[in-house]
Amino acid sequence: MQNTQNSPPTDQPGLASPTQAPMSPGDEAPPGTPGTAPNVCPRCGGSGRVDNATCPACDGTGQVNVGIGGA
């Protein structure tokens, strides 16, 4: 019988990777995903602020991760 207590995480389908970068609400994919790149947030125009508050689309970074290329 396998000891499940204090066992390291496994790479089973459906489980989130412990090293996966957090996504902002406006991101189309996690940062570093092949075929994506950072772009200026369309909601705040890259300022990170909307109506004198942190932009909800990019979490104040001014950038969102979007798909590039394609057909």
N, C-alpha and C positions, 0 to 999 in steps of 0.2 A: 504494500500500500504506500502511495506517494505522500510525503509530508507536504501539505499545502500551506502551512504556517511558515512565514519568513522565507518563502520561496521567491526567487526573482521573477519579474514579469515575463510572460511568454508572448511570442509573436503569433497569437491565434487570430484568425479573421474576426473582425468585428470589435476588436479591442483597440483603443486609441494608443498610439505610440507615445511613450513617456517623453520623447524628445521633440515631438511635433510642436512647431511654433504656434502661438495663439493667433486666431484669425480675428480681424475686425469685421463688423457687420457688413461693410461694403466689399470685402474680399470675395473674389470668385473661387479662390482656392488657397490653401495654405502657402505661405512664403516658401520659396525653394522648389515648388512643384514644377516639373519640366513643362515647358510650353507656357509659362506665366512670367510676368515681370511686374515690378511696382510701377504705378502710374499716378499722376496727379488726381487726387480725390475730386470727382465731379461735383460733389455737394458743396464743399467749402473752397474749391479752387486751389487747394494746396496750403491754405492758411492754418488748417486744423481747428478753425473756429467758425461757428454759425450762430448768429444772433447773440453775440457776446458770451457764448458757452462753447464747451468742447464739442466738436463735430461728432455726431452719433454714427456717421458712416465710416470714418477712419479712426475713431477713438483719439482724435487730436494729433495724429501723425502727419496729416496732409497727404498721405499716400494710401492707395488701395492696391491689392494684388489682383491683376486681371490676366485673362488669357490673351496670348499674342498669336499672330499668324492665323492659319486656318483658312478655310474656304468660305 
